[in-house]
Each structure stands twice: as C-alpha cells, then as structure tokens.
Amino acid sequence: MSGGVDSAVAAARMVELGHDVTGVHLALSKNPQTYRSGARGCCSLEDSHDARRAADVLGIPFYVWDFSDRFAADVVDDFVAEYAAGRTPNPCLRCNEKIKFAAVLDRGIALGFDAIATGHYAVLREVDGRTQLWRSAEQAKDQSYVLGVLNQAQLSRCLFPLGPDTAKADVRAEASARGLYLAKKPDSHDICFIPSGDTAGFLAKHLGSSAGDFVDEQGVVVGSHAGSHAFTVGQRRGLHLGVPADDGRPRYVLGIEPTTNTVTVGPHEALAVRRIDGIRPTWAEAEVLGSWRGLVQVRAHGAALPAWIEGRTESITVLLDDATHGIAPGQAVVCYDGDRVVGSATIAATAR
Amino acid sequence: MATVSERDYFDHAAGAPLVEVARAAMDAVWRLPGNPSSLHTAGRSARRLLEESRETLAGCLGAHPTEIVFTSGGTEANNLALLGASSRPGRPRLAIGATEHPSVTGVIERLPGRVDVLAVDRDGRLQTSGLDVITERTALVSTMLVNNETGVAQPLEQVLAAARAADAWTHTDAVQAFGHLPLDFADLGVDAMTVTAHKLGGPVGIGALVVRRDLALAAPGFGGGQERKVRSGTAMVALAVGFAAAARAAVGDRETEAARLGVLRERLAAGITDSIVDVMVNGTAPVSPAVLNVTFTGCRADDLLLMLDAAGLDCSTGSACTAGVHQPSEVLLAMGRSEAEASSSLRFSFGPTTDDAAIDRLMAALPQAVARARAAAL
C-alpha cells in the first residue's frame, strides 16, 4: 500500500472478496521526507500515513516493512551502474522484479500469507493450471509492461484486483464511495528516489562529471558535455551542441560509449531500429523457444510493435516488421501474444 | 481478526489499560467547571481536587505534596529535570545512563558536547568504572530506576554517591518502577524523580516530576508558572484525580501484584527458553516483574510482532520506531548486543489483565511465529 488510491482500492476489493488481508507499506528510502512534494516520490512519511489511514478505514492490520537496504542495492545502485555503463535502466521494473514481487513476496509467503495483491493495472487469468498475465482493459493505465519481468512462480502468487474492468476515474470514485480520503490524491510519476525530478543532477552527484566529446557518425567532434551518463539514446533536448548540423536538422543521441566518455549524435533516421538483441530473458509462463510472431513493447506506455521473435534460453532476438526509433539499451523489451505477456528481456544491443 | 476485547495485551509498559477506580474518579469530576487558578468557588473546588490529588500521589511516593510538579507525562518531566538543571552556574555538563529513554538521551542533541554517557554492562547496569566523569562541573546525573525495554532494575547507590561527592544533582526516571517495585522518594535519596500515570492504569496525559523543594530548577517553558513556577499551563484537574486514584490502587496492590506477575514472568521465560532454540532473555535479576525482554536469534522483531498480532497477541519491541519501521534497540546495543540481536528482540510486559491463560496462549503461539519469522528473515 503505497499510500496512493490504486493500492487502497485494491486492498478494499480484497477485503470485500473475503480475503484475510494485511496492509504493508514499503519503506524504500533511508531518509524519508516528511511530506510528499508534488506528484513525485511515493515513500514520504505522508504517504505511509495515508496508507495507514486507508488500512484503518478497511479495518485491516497495517505494517511498514523496511526494504531500504535492498532497494538501495538492487534498484538505486543498479540504476546508477546502468547509466555509468551507458544504458538506460527502468527502476520501476527492477523494483517489481527484485523487491515487490521477490523480497516482499518471499517474506510474506514465509510468514504464512498466500499471495501479494497490488494496485497494478493488469489482468491475471488461470488457464490449465498456469497463471497468464494480460494487458489491463484500461489501455491508458495498462502496467503489464512493468510487470513483464515476472515469472510463473511470481505470477502464481499475485493478485491484481484493479486489472480486469477498471478505469482510473472509476477507481477514484470507488475510493471516495468507500470513505478513503486519499481519493483525490494525485498519481505519482517519475522516479520515486529522485523526488526533485532532476535525474541528471542525481546522476552527476553519484557519478561525478567529467568532460567528454559529442561526435557525429563519422567521429568528428561536434561539441562537449560533462559526462556521458547524463544522456539517453534517442534524447534530443539538452545536448547544447552549439554548432548546428550542416543540414540544420535536429540531432539526437545515437549511442553512448562510457569507456571513452563519448556520446554519438546524428539525425533522427539514424535512430531507426529493426533488430533488438535482448539478454536475461524471463518468461511469464514457460520458455517459448524458436521463432514466433508476436508484439513487442520497448518502453512504458509505448506502442505494441509487430515482430518476429526468436527465443533462446540465454537471449532473444526481435526483428520488427517496421523500424522504430530511439531504443535505449538497458530498457526492457516485453513480448506479447496479442494482449498476453509471453516474456521479457533486457535490451543489450540494437541494429538497423 | 480478533477484536480488541478478545486479544491478549502484553504491552502494559507502553500503556496500561485504564483501571476502573481511575475512570470512576475522573467521571465524577470531568463535568465540573473551574480553572484551579481562578479565585471563585468553582476555581477553588477545582483547586481542592488538584491539591488532594497531589497529596494522594505524594503519599504513594514517599514525598511531600509540595515536591510534586505535575507535567503532561514522563517525557516532559524528564525534559524538565535535564533542561531545568542545565543552566546551573559553573556546571555546564550533564551525565546520563547509556540505556535511558529517548526523553533523556535526546538531551545529547539538544545540548551538544555537554553530555557524558555512563556505560552499562551486558546486564544493563551502570559500570562503576565510568562514574569518574561526574565532577564538580556536572549539573545533574540522570539514571533510570527500571529500564523500559528490559525491565532491568538499576541499583543507584554508587552513582548517587559519586554525584553527591561532586555536589551534582540527581534525577531518576522511575516511570517503569512506580507500581511495580517499592518506591519511596525520600528513601531513594535522589533530588528529582519522574513518574507517569498511564503505565500503572491511570490516564494518558499526566505525569509528574517529584523534586526536592530546595532544588532551583530553571523553567524550560514560560507562561503562568502554575506548577511551582517551573511548569506552565492550566492544571489538568481530572487527569490528576485519575492519576492519584490509579496510583493509590497500584501501590495498595503492589506487593501481591508484583509477586503474581513475577511468577508469570518466570513461567514465560522458562517456557520460551525450553520450547524455542536460540533465544536469550535480556537482563538478569533484579528486574521488574512486569517486563520480559527476549532475543529470538534470526528473526526480524517486526515479523514476529506481525505473527503474534495476527494470533491476537499484542507485543512490542519496546524501542523506538522511525516511520513505523523498527530500529535496532539502542538499549540492547548499549548492553553490547550486535545489531542483529538488537533487531530481533521483543518485549512482553504485564499488568492486571495478564493471567496464566494469557501466558498459555502466548506460549502456544510463539513457536510457530518464531519459526515463520526465522524463515522470512532468510
């Protein structure tokens, strides 16, 4: 229970369905702020308080579990290390994989609980003894992408009571009708451990800054920057190249080479990608090896792109029907069969 | 989930249920108008109730009524003793025990560089070797009588002798002693002593600093100076009435109740050490009969608390939480325990509602709760 409206309503529905529910709020920050500021962050003391008050209204026990050490090691340190390696991580996905549906789930199971229920927007279906993960009916809120890293052992212990039929506006109305006063609380966005929203500043603090070059596709130096970790493949804003391109068109980050602290820039069409190589594959139900037709999603709230997918035990290769742009290594590629999640992998490399 | 009335409560040291005599005494006076500082009949009636309560409480504590300064509770009384002594001329330093309550240890941050901490041994008792930090520059020495987390009773003779030799004032936090151990302010020989109502069946919101008449404490706050010019704010008449009634009842029953609880405590301690491996009772005799602190190696204390809570048993770690997250016990750390040990300990504390059947239910629930909490911590 983050203190937000989704998990509060999810808990309410679980109670109503007759489950024996215990509310857990995760303390993920070592030094939580007293109050939430804006729509950023999700583990201030105010959020913890809001979650507790929702649990009070529902009449369920409530605890705060401290996962700040695990979160720092598995999510924050990983986030910094990935940027340092020139990749663009998705910390929410990592948190789901390592914390919420791993460390928290394991702790709950060991304590005698049967499952973990969250306010995520995704649908679970039991078919032939397996738990399938499907997109939410509410496309705009669908969170199957950030849940795409979960395996069958995890999914079989999950419950997403908001998934099947709920629109966000309805959740707010339901929270209000249930007397949960957080009904009007804004959604949280951005990265919870960077409450200022200044990712570049956060990275500069952790990785320092050192001058490096912008180069074009031919290797010609076209500018300088204060550290390659401040950039993401596909980024256009904030390059401050000074000298315009010969053709006067905007330039984008095409690649990041942290060992030489070099950032390659070029025109939009150079971002075009048809082939994606993914490592560390995970499978929602079971391995799907060999070549198969499916859809892939390469960023949260991104479009589903038709593709051939080649599944192997240690890696996958995706060949998109149509080129897409600006895929950053480090992000997850989640593979679907229609609206059903098949598996995911971490993007290691891309090619035209 | 069990309702509150079906549950067993093992957290009397945090707050004991209001005893019937205190409730009845307060019921009789809540509706009366009158500020005890007012001069009219209603004011004088209120003042009479306040002073009668002060006299009753003083009688329970072996003190003179003029020595009772009512406060909002133990924390304010401890703050008053420490801050009230901190401006003694020529004596800039304070000395406190290493296992004191946060309302005492907090003075380290409030008066940086001016506080000496008296180390304790593995049983939580002051080490005599460390008492030489008490000098003629020490304004006040504050050492608790019974520890709130472990129940360890602190013999004060040596620390009081060291303080007297240096002409330092002495204070003891007797919050957990009052009602459980014999307590007589005059016999104890300290200059100031903290007590509070809600640990012995009185209402929350009132306590007292018992303080010798010749001790010139400075007032930390300001206002009407209603309590001996060192504590301001309208006197809490009904709460004082409830405090006095609860104190009288607790002191009247003390010997029988302490003996009864002592037997239950020993039963629980023996039951835990016999039925669960890798456990350790923290603190040796003399201890309060009302507190048992146990380290369950390999558990997170808050997991164990959750499991017992789900089984209808209210227990506590006894130590501070930050944002609902249990922190390693500073008391156990000061007693030389490891971070792991200080994070895997629970406090069971007893009172009038604790009986053999409650201990039976606790002992029945503990083995599985510990096993699961240990599995969850792997």
Interface residues (C-beta under 8 A of the other chain):
Chain A: D20 T22 H25 A27 P32 L45 S48 R52 G59 I60 P61 Y63 V64 W65 D66 D106 R107 G108 A110 L111 G112
Chain B: M1 D302 D303 L306 M307 D309 A310 A323 G324 V325 H326 R372 A373 A375 A376 L378
